[in-house]
């Protein structure tokens, strides 16, 4: 049986079985049976579906429904209402802000700071800082938004273009945007660098611009 666990709130920590060193605070926090360790979840339904069957863990979820669908991912940190909400098996993600990194799913190594930053994105190794940074997306097929190793810093940087066709999918890699609306319509372009207010705003499919 487990040891050194804390559960505060109705059905909080209900899923903690033989694991140790977990903290669950809030209604149905860590509700699903698991054996993970060193997890901290604070907020209603935080880490609700966590189902680690080994001895991994090390997740931190603070806020209502944070890391809600996390099943076996490790070392994720999500702070803010529904931050990292649909992370499942991804690891090493940092989501700070309401709905930041909402749809990461099985991807890893992303950093999203700011409300709705990286909301639709399902790539690896991306950094989005600012409200709706890295928000560009095809909204009806989220798996298509799979660009990797992009850096977007600033409000709506790579984050002002969404639609329901493939042409809106953010699939480009290795882009760097710094400033409000920089690379704001980018889709499939790669290896672009845009520094400053609205810089590179017209780029969609072009690559290697600096």
C-alpha positions in Angstrom: 0.0 0.0 0.0 1.0 3.6 -0.5 2.4 6.0 2.1 2.9 9.7 2.7 -0.1 10.7 0.5 -2.4 13.6 1.1 -6.0 13.9 -0.1 -8.2 16.9 0.7 -11.7 17.3 -0.7 -14.5 15.0 -1.8 -13.1 12.0 -3.6 -9.7 13.7 -3.8 -6.9 11.1 -4.2 -9.5 8.4 -4.7 -7.2 6.8 -7.3 -4.1 6.7 -5.2 -3.5 3.0 -4.6 0.0 1.6 -3.9 1.8 4.8 -4.7 3.5 7.2 -2.4 4.2 10.9 -1.9 1.2 12.3 -3.8 -0.9 15.3 -3.0 -4.4 15.7 -4.3 -6.5 18.7 -3.2 -10.0 19.4 -4.7 -13.0 17.5 -5.8 -12.1 14.3 -7.7 -8.4 15.4 -8.0 -6.4 12.3 -9.0 -9.6 10.3 -9.2 -8.5 7.4 -11.5 -6.5 4.5 -10.0 -2.7 4.9 -10.4 0.6 4.0 -8.9 2.5 7.1 -9.8 4.5 9.1 -7.3 5.4 12.6 -6.4 2.4 14.1 -8.1 0.7 17.3 -6.9 -2.7 18.2 -8.1 -4.7 21.1 -6.7 -8.1 22.0 -8.2 -11.4 20.4 -9.1 -10.8 17.4 -11.5 -7.1 18.1 -11.8 -5.3 15.1 -13.1 -8.7 13.3 -13.1 -7.7 10.5 -15.5 -4.1 10.0 -14.4 -3.5 6.2 -14.6 0.3 5.6 -14.3 0.9 1.9 -13.7 4.6 2.1 -13.0 6.6 4.2 -10.5 6.9 7.4 -12.7 5.1 10.6 -12.0 6.5 14.0 -10.9 3.6 16.0 -12.4 2.2 19.3 -11.0 -1.3 20.5 -11.8 -2.7 23.6 -10.2 -6.1 24.9 -11.3 -9.5 23.5 -12.3 -9.2 20.6 -14.8 -5.5 21.0 -15.3 -3.8 18.0 -16.9 -7.3 16.5 -16.9 -6.7 13.7 -19.4 -3.1 12.9 -18.4 -2.7 9.2 -18.3 1.0 8.2 -18.2 2.9 11.3 -19.0 5.7 12.4 -16.6 7.2 15.6 -15.3 4.5 17.9 -16.7 3.7 21.2 -14.9 0.4 23.0 -15.6 -0.9 26.0 -13.8 -4.1 27.8 -14.7 -7.7 26.8 -15.5 -7.6 23.9 -18.0 -3.9 24.3 -18.6 -2.6 21.2 -20.4 -6.1 20.0 -20.3 -5.8 17.3 -23.1 -2.2 16.2 -22.4 -2.3 12.3 -22.4 1.1 10.6 -22.6 3.3 13.7 -23.2 6.1 14.5 -20.8 8.2 17.5 -19.8 5.6 20.1 -20.8 5.2 23.4 -19.0 1.8 25.2 -19.4 1.3 28.4 -17.5 -1.9 30.3 -18.0 -5.6 29.6 -18.6 -5.9 26.9 -21.3 -2.2 27.2 -22.2 -1.1 24.0 -24.0 -4.7 22.8 -24.0 -4.4 20.3 -26.8 -0.8 19.0 -26.5 -2.0 15.4 -26.3 1.0 12.9 -26.6 3.7 15.5 -27.4 6.5 16.5 -25.2 9.1 19.2 -24.3 6.9 22.2 -24.9 6.8 25.5 -23.0 3.7 27.7 -23.1 3.4 30.7 -21.0 0.3 32.9 -21.3 -3.4 32.4 -21.7 -4.3 30.1 -24.6 -0.7 30.0 -25.8 -0.1 26.9 -27.9 -3.8 26.1 -27.5 -4.2 24.0 -30.7 -0.6 23.0 -31.2 0.6 19.3 -31.2 4.3 19.7 -32.0 7.4 19.0 -30.0 10.0 21.3 -28.4 8.0 24.5 -29.0 8.1 27.7 -26.9 5.1 30.1 -26.9 5.1 33.1 -24.6 2.3 35.6 -24.5 -1.5 35.6 -25.0 -2.3 33.3 -27.9 1.3 32.9 -28.9 1.7 29.8 -31.3 -2.1 29.8 -31.7 -2.2 29.5 -35.6 -4.0 26.3 -36.5 -6.2 24.1 -38.6 -9.0 23.8 -36.0 -10.9 20.7 -37.3 -7.8 18.4 -37.5 -5.6 19.2 -34.6 -3.0 16.5 -35.4 -2.0 18.5 -38.5 -0.7 21.3 -36.3 2.6 19.5 -35.8 5.3 22.1 -36.3 8.4 21.5 -34.1 11.0 23.6 -32.4 9.4 27.0 -33.0 9.8 30.0 -30.7 7.0 32.6 -30.5 7.3 35.4 -28.0 4.7 38.2 -27.9 1.0 38.5 -28.0 -0.4 36.5 -31.0 3.0 35.9 -32.3 2.4 33.0 -34.8 -1.1 33.3 -33.4 -3.6 35.3 -35.5 -4.7 32.8 -38.2 -7.1 29.9 -37.7 -9.4 28.0 -40.1 -10.8 24.6 -41.0 -8.6 23.8 -44.0 -5.1 22.4 -44.3 -3.7 25.7 -45.4 -4.1 27.0 -41.8 -2.2 24.2 -40.2 1.0 25.3 -38.4 3.4 22.7 -39.7 6.6 24.7 -40.1 9.7 24.0 -38.0 12.5 26.1 -36.6 10.8 29.5 -36.8 11.6 32.4 -34.4 9.1 35.2 -33.9 9.5 38.1 -31.4 6.9 40.8 -31.1 3.2 41.4 -31.3 1.8 39.7 -34.4 5.2 38.6 -35.7 4.8 35.7 -38.2 1.1 36.0 -37.3 -0.2 34.1 -40.3 2.6 31.5 -40.6 1.5 28.0 -41.6 4.0 25.7 -43.4 7.0 28.0 -43.6 10.2 27.0 -41.8 13.4 28.5 -40.6 12.1 32.1 -40.6 13.2 34.8 -38.1 11.0 37.8 -37.5 11.9 40.4 -34.8 9.6 43.3 -34.1 6.0 44.5 -34.2 4.1 42.7 -37.0 7.3 41.6 -38.7 6.8 38.8 -41.2 3.0 39.2 -40.9 2.5 38.3 -44.5 4.5 35.0 -44.5 2.5 31.8 -44.7 4.4 29.1 -46.7 7.7 30.9 -47.3 10.9 29.7 -45.6 14.4 30.9 -44.8 13.5 34.6 -44.3 15.6 36.6 -41.9 
